[in-house]
Amino acid sequence: MNRRRQAVGALVILLWLTGCGGKKPPEKTPVPVTVSVAELYSGGTNARYSASIVANVQVSLAFKSAGYVTEVLQVRSPAGGTRYVDQGDWVKKGTVLATVREDDYRNTLQQAEGQLNQAQAATLNAQQNFARAQALMDANALTQPDYDSAKAQLDSTSGSVKTAEGAVKNAKQALTDCRLAAPMDSWVANRNVDVGDFAATGTVGFTLVDTRLVKAVFGVPDTLLGKVQLGQKQRMTTGALPRAFEGRITAISPAADPKSRSFQVEVTIPNPRNELKSGMIATLDLGQGKLERAVTVVPLSAIVSPSNGMKTFAVYVVVSEAGHDVARQRLVELGDTYGNRVAVTQGVTVGERVISNGGTYVIDGQAVQIAR
């Protein structure tokens, strides 16, 4: 019985070895790939920069006199009828855009004018008294204290007149400031008030922009400062408009931004048809610039997404293992692009072979066949 059991066990083991474990799994066929060698690049770079379009003039129109908003300018609506003036509307210089309640300021003006009238009357009376005192003093018929009192009264009432005149002037200005008027021909970029709102002193009611001239603002490193000069013509393009625009460099910052270490440059561009809008992105070409130091570059086609799903970049480096070429994934950090190559600041060293074609078909550790 024991011999029979041993024989059956041996047979089971033999069947397992021959049927399941006796054959080695077939090796995967190497994936054909093309490789390039990571190399140093020290040539020039096409100095292209992105610039932000901003209005030549932008004004935050704020209330100086506080109060409840009683009127907002109404304009024709494209849908018919009228509506409140709003962003995108063109307004002429001097147009009243909004008004706060004026009654309180009219009352203040009336009170100031009344006080001015009283002060003027008191001054007239003091002048007459002083004239009599002067005549008596000349005839030696008035004591010095009485004369001094008449003179002091005249000076006091004259001061009251000046104070009252200032109050009237301020009251008139406050009444005028109840109306928020456009200081220039401009576009309404934003409206922040409606009828019934309470506008405190300093509340911004409207933002106005004049875009008949616009500015393209961008930053350049110190190595390219020699390529920009005041008055220099500069062309620019945008992704939103089919044609190029030309302006002149009108400002160059004398100091670098402490964070970006770049110098701000402004290009002023005529915009008579209002094609360029604030917030657009423009592209400018300053010609060829020179790299400060050589950088390690690989083909753009070598860059792949890592297999771990992270939002980073990777390349496959071909290494020799046990006499075979094997693809190994490396996470990399990228720099600027130079034509069809990109700088790798970390992850690859000069001389290493990277897969430039076929990287999307391999996995880490897979055998590859280099196409000649």
C-alpha positions, 0 to 999 in steps of 0.5 A, a space after each residue: 500500500 505504501 509503495 502504491 501511494 509513493 508511485 501515485 505521488 511520483 506520477 503526480 509530480 511528474 505530470 505537474 513538472 511536464 505539464 505545468 512547470 516543465 516548460 519555461 514561459 516564452 520570452 517576450 520579443 524585444 520591441 524595436 525602438 530608435 534611440 538618441 544620445 543625450 547631449 550638451 547644447 550651447 547654441 542660440 535660442 529663439 528669444 520669443 516671449 509671451 506678453 500681456 495686453 493691457 489698456 494704455 489708461 485704466 481709471 477706477 472711478 470712485 465716489 467722493 461724496 457718499 450717499 444712495 445711488 439715485 441714477 445710473 446712466 441709461 443707454 440703448 439696448 441692442 435688444 430694444 429699449 434701454 438699459 443701464 450702461 455696462 461693460 463694453 459701452 463707449 462713453 464720452 468725456 464728461 458723461 455723467 455715469 451715476 449720481 448719489 442723492 443730492 438733497 443732503 448736499 444742497 441743504 449743506 450748501 444752503 447752510 454754508 451760504 447762510 453762514 457766509 451771509 451772516 459773517 459778511 453782515 457782521 463784517 460790514 458792521 465791524 467795519 463801520 464801527 472800526 471806521 468811527 473808532 478810527 475817527 475818534 482815535 484821531 481826535 483823541 476822543 477814544 481810549 486805546 482799549 476801545 480802539 483795540 476792541 473795535 479792531 479785534 472785532 473787525 479782524 474776527 468777523 473778517 476771519 469768519 467770512 473767510 471760513 464761511 467762504 471756504 465752507 461754501 466752496 467745499 459744499 459746492 464741490 461736494 454737491 458736484 461730486 455727487 455726479 460721477 462723470 467720465 474723465 475721458 473718452 473710454 470704454 466701460 470695463 466694469 460697473 459696480 453700482 445699481 440704483 438704490 446701492 449705498 456708495 461710501 466715500 471711495 467706493 469704485 463705481 466704474 472701471 474705465 479703460 482707454 484702449 485706443 493705445 494698448 501696451 504689451 508687457 513682458 519680462 526679459 533676462 539681463 542677457 537680452 537687455 541689449 536687444 531692447 531699446 526705447 523707441 525701437 519698433 517691435 512686431 507682435 502676434 496674437 492667437 486670436 487675431 490673424 494679422 500682426 501688430 507693430 508698436 514701439 518700446 516705450 518703457 524698460 524697467 531700470 531694475 529687475 523683478 526680485 522674484 523672476 529676475 527679469 526686466 519689465 518691458 512695455 511696447 505701446 501699440 496703436 489700436 484704433 479699431 479696438 481689436 486688441 483687448 485687455 487680457 489678451 496674450 501676445 507673442 513677441 520675437 526678439 531674435 536670437 539670444 545666447 545661452 549662459 551655459 550649455 544644457 543637456 537636451 533630448 528629443 521632444 519625442 523622447 518625453 512620455 508620461 510616467 507609468 505611475 500616473 503622476 503629473 510629471 514627465 519621464 523618458 526611457 533610457 536604454 541600458 545593458 543588462 545580462 547582455 541585452 538592451 533593456 528600457 528603464 524608465 526615468 522621471 525627469 525635470 524639463 527646461 526650455 525647448 530648442 527647436 525639436 529638442 528639450 532641456 533636461 535639468 534632472 534625470 538624464 546625463 550626457 551620453 545616455 541613450 534615450 528612446 526617441 521613437 517607440 517609447 510609448 510601446 515599452 514598459 520598465 524593464 522590457 527588452 528592446 531592439 535598437 533599429 539601425 
